[in-house]
């Protein structure tokens, strides 16, 4: 198991945000983390990264407590693509990806030839090689997200955590990002956990779906097992219907306008 939460209760000060949450990320798995605003999704990512110590329970990286693992070792094993784009100022796309290469660099002062090669390879993997010399701030949202994923990929991580990877992207860019993530999980055996509000896209692309409700993992399993109308209506507080996608056969979640969840 690459990353795992075992009965984790965590929060800030005396406030408990996660409550006895357990979640495992097997090698090569693609898991979506769903839940309403304030459910504790970002807090769960912080615990997995070792940025927030649990009040009780354990967050494990390859079986060892992540808070006791040296930060460089964590950075080499786990990469994060945050919700907001990196603050790249006037850096090119290649320079942004090289920032992600930092945990693997042999020198703290300069990029070796193998670092530049790894960064260019990461850009190629995400189909962004043509963006190498472009200024990051001038790229479209979808292009910036590809570069951010390339920067994470340049770390050569075993696990990739993403916070709203398709927020504010158009439909074509959303599909392109999810295509890329699914391919990474399958061909490179990267364990991926994506926090998202797009339930139907998660159902189409992810092997597993975890529902977080009030800091607790309310359900975890295949999309067909987890995405049931009564469960989603209760957790999100609005009535929904669940249909079947005509080509993929995966669940499609549809809100019911004007309905009353009670």
C-alpha positions as a LaTeX table, in Angstrom:
\begin{tabular}{lrrr}
\hline
Residue & $x$ (\AA) & $y$ (\AA) & $z$ (\AA) \\
\hline
Unk1 & 0.00 & 0.00 & 0.00 \\
Unk2 & 1.46 & 3.37 & $-1.00$ \\
Unk3 & $-0.64$ & 5.68 & 1.21 \\
Unk4 & $-3.13$ & 4.81 & 3.92 \\
Unk5 & $-5.23$ & 6.45 & 6.60 \\
Unk6 & $-6.15$ & 4.29 & 9.58 \\
Unk7 & $-8.91$ & 5.59 & 11.85 \\
Unk8 & $-7.63$ & 9.16 & 11.58 \\
Unk9 & $-9.17$ & 11.93 & 13.62 \\
Unk10 & $-7.60$ & 15.29 & 12.79 \\
Unk11 & $-8.32$ & 18.99 & 12.77 \\
Unk12 & $-7.12$ & 22.40 & 13.83 \\
Unk13 & $-6.76$ & 23.23 & 17.50 \\
Unk14 & $-9.72$ & 21.67 & 19.28 \\
Unk15 & $-11.84$ & 21.51 & 16.10 \\
Unk16 & $-12.14$ & 18.00 & 14.68 \\
Unk17 & $-12.50$ & 17.97 & 10.90 \\
Unk18 & $-11.76$ & 14.30 & 10.14 \\
Unk19 & $-13.32$ & 11.67 & 12.37 \\
Unk20 & $-12.02$ & 8.08 & 12.39 \\
Unk21 & $-11.37$ & 8.23 & 8.64 \\
Unk22 & $-9.79$ & 5.22 & 6.94 \\
Unk23 & $-8.73$ & 5.16 & 3.29 \\
Unk24 & $-6.13$ & 3.14 & 1.37 \\
Unk25 & $-4.48$ & 3.93 & $-1.98$ \\
Unk26 & $-3.18$ & 0.73 & $-3.59$ \\
Unk27 & $-0.49$ & 0.89 & $-6.26$ \\
Unk28 & $-1.86$ & 1.99 & $-9.62$ \\
Unk29 & $-5.30$ & 2.87 & $-8.29$ \\
Unk30 & $-7.29$ & 5.93 & $-9.38$ \\
Unk31 & $-9.58$ & 7.09 & $-6.57$ \\
Unk32 & $-11.94$ & 10.07 & $-6.46$ \\
Unk33 & $-12.69$ & 11.76 & $-3.15$ \\
Unk34 & $-16.16$ & 13.31 & $-3.18$ \\
Unk35 & $-18.10$ & 15.25 & $-0.60$ \\
Unk36 & $-19.85$ & 18.55 & 0.08 \\
Unk37 & $-17.97$ & 21.72 & 0.92 \\
Unk38 & $-16.57$ & 21.59 & 4.42 \\
Unk39 & $-16.57$ & 17.78 & 4.58 \\
Unk40 & $-12.81$ & 17.67 & 5.24 \\
Unk41 & $-11.39$ & 16.80 & 1.81 \\
Unk42 & $-8.47$ & 19.26 & 1.85 \\
Unk43 & $-7.71$ & 18.35 & 5.47 \\
Unk44 & $-7.51$ & 14.71 & 4.43 \\
Unk45 & $-4.93$ & 15.63 & 1.77 \\
Unk46 & $-2.89$ & 17.55 & 4.34 \\
Unk47 & $-2.85$ & 14.54 & 6.65 \\
Unk48 & $-1.75$ & 12.23 & 3.81 \\
Unk49 & 1.09 & 14.63 & 3.00 \\
Unk50 & 2.23 & 14.78 & 6.61 \\
Unk51 & 1.48 & 18.50 & 6.83 \\
Unk52 & $-1.06$ & 17.93 & 9.61 \\
Unk53 & $-0.52$ & 15.43 & 12.39 \\
Unk54 & $-3.58$ & 13.39 & 13.38 \\
Unk55 & $-5.08$ & 13.71 & 16.85 \\
Unk56 & $-5.44$ & 9.94 & 16.73 \\
Unk57 & $-4.97$ & 7.19 & 14.19 \\
Unk58 & $-2.20$ & 7.01 & 11.60 \\
Unk59 & $-1.34$ & 8.25 & 8.12 \\
Unk60 & 1.11 & 5.80 & 6.57 \\
Unk61 & 3.50 & 6.04 & 3.65 \\
Unk62 & 4.56 & 2.55 & 2.62 \\
Unk63 & 3.67 & 1.35 & 6.09 \\
Unk64 & 5.55 & 4.07 & 8.02 \\
Unk65 & 3.96 & 7.08 & 9.79 \\
Unk66 & 4.21 & 9.92 & 7.31 \\
Unk67 & 4.74 & 12.55 & 10.03 \\
Unk68 & 7.91 & 10.69 & 11.10 \\
Unk69 & 9.19 & 10.31 & 7.54 \\
Unk70 & 11.86 & 12.81 & 6.36 \\
Unk71 & 10.30 & 15.50 & 4.18 \\
Unk72 & 12.61 & 14.76 & 1.25 \\
Unk73 & 11.52 & 11.12 & 1.31 \\
Unk74 & 7.86 & 12.20 & 1.34 \\
Unk75 & 8.46 & 14.62 & $-1.55$ \\
Unk76 & 10.07 & 11.87 & $-3.60$ \\
Unk77 & 7.13 & 9.54 & $-3.01$ \\
Unk78 & 4.08 & 11.85 & $-3.06$ \\
Unk79 & 3.31 & 14.80 & $-5.34$ \\
Unk80 & 0.53 & 17.36 & $-4.97$ \\
Unk81 & $-1.27$ & 19.33 & $-7.65$ \\
Unk82 & $-2.99$ & 22.11 & $-5.75$ \\
Unk83 & $-6.29$ & 23.72 & $-6.72$ \\
Unk84 & $-4.72$ & 27.08 & $-7.51$ \\
Unk85 & $-2.02$ & 27.30 & $-10.22$ \\
Unk86 & 1.56 & 27.63 & $-9.04$ \\
Unk87 & 2.83 & 31.18 & $-8.59$ \\
Unk88 & 5.13 & 31.08 & $-11.61$ \\
Unk89 & 5.65 & 34.81 & $-12.24$ \\
Unk90 & 7.57 & 35.08 & $-15.55$ \\
Unk91 & 8.85 & 31.51 & $-15.58$ \\
Unk92 & 8.52 & 29.34 & $-18.66$ \\
Unk93 & 6.62 & 26.06 & $-18.59$ \\
Unk94 & 9.92 & 24.15 & $-18.55$ \\
Unk95 & 11.14 & 26.16 & $-15.56$ \\
Unk96 & 7.90 & 25.43 & $-13.70$ \\
Unk97 & 8.33 & 21.70 & $-14.31$ \\
Unk98 & 11.95 & 21.91 & $-13.16$ \\
Unk99 & 10.66 & 23.29 & $-9.84$ \\
Unk100 & 8.85 & 20.00 & $-9.39$ \\
Unk101 & 12.11 & 18.19 & $-10.06$ \\
Unk102 & 13.69 & 19.67 & $-6.91$ \\
Unk103 & 13.35 & 16.54 & $-4.67$ \\
Unk104 & 15.28 & 14.51 & $-7.26$ \\
Unk105 & 18.02 & 17.03 & $-8.09$ \\
Unk106 & 21.59 & 16.07 & $-7.29$ \\
Unk107 & 22.49 & 19.70 & $-6.61$ \\
Unk108 & 20.56 & 22.36 & $-4.74$ \\
Unk109 & 22.10 & 25.05 & $-6.95$ \\
Unk110 & 21.65 & 24.01 & $-10.55$ \\
Unk111 & 19.72 & 21.68 & $-12.83$ \\
Unk112 & 21.75 & 18.81 & $-14.24$ \\
Unk113 & 21.25 & 17.48 & $-17.75$ \\
Unk114 & 19.21 & 14.55 & $-16.38$ \\
Unk115 & 16.89 & 17.00 & $-14.58$ \\
Unk116 & 16.21 & 18.94 & $-17.78$ \\
Unk117 & 15.69 & 15.66 & $-19.64$ \\
Unk118 & 13.24 & 14.46 & $-16.96$ \\
Unk119 & 11.32 & 17.76 & $-17.11$ \\
Unk120 & 11.07 & 17.59 & $-20.89$ \\
Unk121 & 9.95 & 13.98 & $-20.70$ \\
Unk122 & 7.23 & 14.96 & $-18.19$ \\
Unk123 & 6.00 & 17.68 & $-20.54$ \\
Unk124 & 5.92 & 15.16 & $-23.38$ \\
Unk125 & 3.94 & 12.68 & $-21.28$ \\
Unk126 & 1.21 & 15.28 & $-20.69$ \\
Unk127 & 1.25 & 16.35 & $-24.35$ \\
Unk128 & 2.66 & 19.77 & $-23.50$ \\
Unk129 & 6.13 & 19.61 & $-25.07$ \\
Unk130 & 5.22 & 22.48 & $-27.40$ \\
Unk131 & 4.64 & 24.72 & $-24.37$ \\
Unk132 & 8.21 & 24.42 & $-23.06$ \\
Unk133 & 9.26 & 28.00 & $-23.86$ \\
Unk134 & 5.90 & 29.65 & $-23.21$ \\
Unk135 & 5.46 & 31.88 & $-20.16$ \\
Unk136 & 3.30 & 29.95 & $-17.68$ \\
Unk137 & 1.08 & 32.92 & $-16.84$ \\
Unk138 & 0.08 & 33.29 & $-20.50$ \\
Unk139 & $-1.17$ & 29.71 & $-20.84$ \\
Unk140 & $-4.83$ & 28.73 & $-20.80$ \\
Unk141 & $-6.31$ & 27.04 & $-17.74$ \\
Unk142 & $-6.09$ & 23.61 & $-19.34$ \\
Unk143 & $-2.50$ & 24.19 & $-20.44$ \\
Unk144 & $-1.52$ & 25.40 & $-16.96$ \\
Unk145 & $-3.06$ & 22.28 & $-15.44$ \\
Unk146 & $-1.08$ & 20.06 & $-17.80$ \\
Unk147 & 2.13 & 21.83 & $-16.84$ \\
Unk148 & 1.28 & 21.54 & $-13.13$ \\
Unk149 & 0.73 & 17.79 & $-13.57$ \\
Unk150 & 4.02 & 17.57 & $-15.48$ \\
Unk151 & 5.78 & 19.28 & $-12.56$ \\
Unk152 & 4.32 & 16.66 & $-10.22$ \\
Unk153 & 5.28 & 13.89 & $-12.62$ \\
Unk154 & 8.87 & 15.16 & $-12.73$ \\
Unk155 & 9.13 & 14.24 & $-9.04$ \\
Unk156 & 8.75 & 10.60 & $-10.14$ \\
Unk157 & 6.16 & 10.02 & $-7.40$ \\
Unk158 & 4.53 & 6.76 & $-6.43$ \\
Unk159 & 1.38 & 8.68 & $-5.44$ \\
Unk160 & $-0.25$ & 11.79 & $-6.86$ \\
Unk161 & $-2.77$ & 13.89 & $-4.94$ \\
Unk162 & $-4.89$ & 16.45 & $-6.77$ \\
Unk163 & $-7.22$ & 19.08 & $-5.33$ \\
Unk164 & $-9.95$ & 19.94 & $-7.86$ \\
Unk165 & $-7.82$ & 19.14 & $-10.94$ \\
Unk166 & $-10.47$ & 20.29 & $-13.43$ \\
Unk167 & $-11.91$ & 23.33 & $-11.64$ \\
Unk168 & $-12.66$ & 26.17 & $-14.07$ \\
Unk169 & $-11.70$ & 24.10 & $-17.13$ \\
Unk170 & $-13.92$ & 23.68 & $-20.18$ \\
Unk171 & $-15.32$ & 20.27 & $-21.08$ \\
Unk172 & $-12.57$ & 19.34 & $-23.54$ \\
Unk173 & $-9.85$ & 20.24 & $-21.03$ \\
Unk174 & $-11.60$ & 18.29 & $-18.28$ \\
Unk175 & $-11.74$ & 15.17 & $-20.42$ \\
Unk176 & $-8.09$ & 15.61 & $-21.46$ \\
Unk177 & $-6.95$ & 15.88 & $-17.83$ \\
Unk178 & $-8.92$ & 12.80 & $-16.76$ \\
Unk179 & $-7.66$ & 10.84 & $-19.78$ \\
Unk180 & $-4.13$ & 11.73 & $-18.72$ \\
Unk181 & $-4.65$ & 10.77 & $-15.08$ \\
Unk182 & $-6.23$ & 7.43 & $-15.93$ \\
Unk183 & $-3.35$ & 6.63 & $-18.28$ \\
Unk184 & $-0.81$ & 7.53 & $-15.56$ \\
Unk185 & $-2.48$ & 5.22 & $-13.06$ \\
Unk186 & $-2.59$ & 2.34 & $-15.53$ \\
Unk187 & 0.65 & 2.62 & $-17.50$ \\
Unk188 & 2.92 & 4.09 & $-14.80$ \\
Unk189 & 1.23 & 2.45 & $-11.81$ \\
Unk190 & 0.92 & 5.80 & $-10.03$ \\
Unk191 & $-1.62$ & 5.81 & $-7.19$ \\
Unk192 & $-3.89$ & 8.80 & $-7.74$ \\
Unk193 & $-6.34$ & 10.49 & $-5.37$ \\
Unk194 & $-8.35$ & 13.33 & $-6.91$ \\
Unk195 & $-10.60$ & 15.59 & $-4.87$ \\
Unk196 & $-13.43$ & 16.65 & $-7.16$ \\
Unk197 & $-17.01$ & 17.88 & $-7.26$ \\
Unk198 & $-17.64$ & 16.38 & $-10.70$ \\
Unk199 & $-19.35$ & 13.16 & $-9.68$ \\
Unk200 & $-20.11$ & 11.86 & $-13.17$ \\
Unk201 & $-16.58$ & 12.40 & $-14.52$ \\
Unk202 & $-15.21$ & 10.65 & $-11.43$ \\
Unk203 & $-17.56$ & 7.74 & $-12.07$ \\
Unk204 & $-16.44$ & 7.47 & $-15.69$ \\
Unk205 & $-12.69$ & 7.50 & $-15.04$ \\
Unk206 & $-11.96$ & 6.31 & $-11.51$ \\
Unk207 & $-11.57$ & 2.75 & $-10.26$ \\
Unk208 & $-12.92$ & 3.71 & $-6.85$ \\
Unk209 & $-14.92$ & 6.47 & $-5.27$ \\
Unk210 & $-14.76$ & 7.55 & $-1.62$ \\
Unk211 & $-17.53$ & 9.69 & $-0.12$ \\
Unk212 & $-16.57$ & 11.99 & 2.73 \\
Unk213 & $-19.40$ & 13.22 & 4.92 \\
Unk214 & $-18.87$ & 15.28 & 8.07 \\
Unk215 & $-15.26$ & 14.17 & 8.30 \\
Unk216 & $-16.09$ & 10.47 & 8.00 \\
Unk217 & $-15.67$ & 8.13 & 5.05 \\
Unk218 & $-19.31$ & 7.29 & 4.44 \\
Unk219 & $-18.67$ & 4.84 & 1.60 \\
Unk220 & $-15.78$ & 3.59 & $-0.53$ \\
Unk221 & $-15.91$ & 1.21 & $-3.47$ \\
Unk222 & $-16.53$ & 1.10 & $-7.20$ \\
Unk223 & $-18.62$ & 3.92 & $-8.67$ \\
Unk224 & $-21.53$ & 1.53 & $-9.18$ \\
Unk225 & $-21.37$ & 0.44 & $-5.54$ \\
Unk226 & $-21.07$ & 3.91 & $-4.02$ \\
Unk227 & $-22.99$ & 6.30 & $-6.25$ \\
Unk228 & $-26.53$ & 5.45 & $-5.22$ \\
Unk229 & $-29.26$ & 8.09 & $-5.26$ \\
Unk230 & $-30.29$ & 7.64 & $-1.62$ \\
Unk231 & $-26.68$ & 7.97 & $-0.43$ \\
Unk232 & $-25.89$ & 11.01 & $-2.57$ \\
Unk233 & $-29.18$ & 12.72 & $-1.67$ \\
Unk234 & $-28.43$ & 12.32 & 2.02 \\
Unk235 & $-24.80$ & 13.48 & 1.83 \\
Unk236 & $-25.22$ & 16.41 & $-0.56$ \\
Unk237 & $-28.59$ & 17.52 & 0.78 \\
Unk238 & $-30.30$ & 17.66 & $-2.58$ \\
Unk239 & $-32.25$ & 14.97 & $-4.44$ \\
Unk240 & $-30.51$ & 13.27 & $-7.34$ \\
Unk241 & $-31.21$ & 10.54 & $-9.85$ \\
Unk242 & $-28.56$ & 8.10 & $-11.06$ \\
Unk243 & $-28.69$ & 6.98 & $-14.68$ \\
Unk244 & $-26.34$ & 4.88 & $-16.79$ \\
Unk245 & $-23.96$ & 6.39 & $-19.35$ \\
Unk246 & $-25.00$ & 5.16 & $-22.81$ \\
Unk247 & $-21.47$ & 4.22 & $-23.94$ \\
Unk248 & $-19.33$ & 3.65 & $-20.84$ \\
Unk249 & $-22.03$ & 2.07 & $-18.69$ \\
Unk250 & $-20.85$ & 4.10 & $-15.70$ \\
Unk251 & $-23.21$ & 5.97 & $-13.33$ \\
Unk252 & $-24.31$ & 9.47 & $-14.32$ \\
Unk253 & $-25.55$ & 11.61 & $-11.44$ \\
Unk254 & $-28.35$ & 14.04 & $-12.28$ \\
Unk255 & $-29.77$ & 16.64 & $-9.90$ \\
Unk256 & $-33.55$ & 16.84 & $-9.62$ \\
Unk257 & $-34.55$ & 20.50 & $-10.02$ \\
Unk258 & $-36.78$ & 21.90 & $-7.32$ \\
Unk259 & $-36.79$ & 18.68 & $-5.34$ \\
Unk260 & $-36.92$ & 18.41 & $-1.59$ \\
Unk261 & $-34.32$ & 16.04 & $-0.06$ \\
Unk262 & $-36.62$ & 15.49 & 2.90 \\
\hline
\end{tabular}
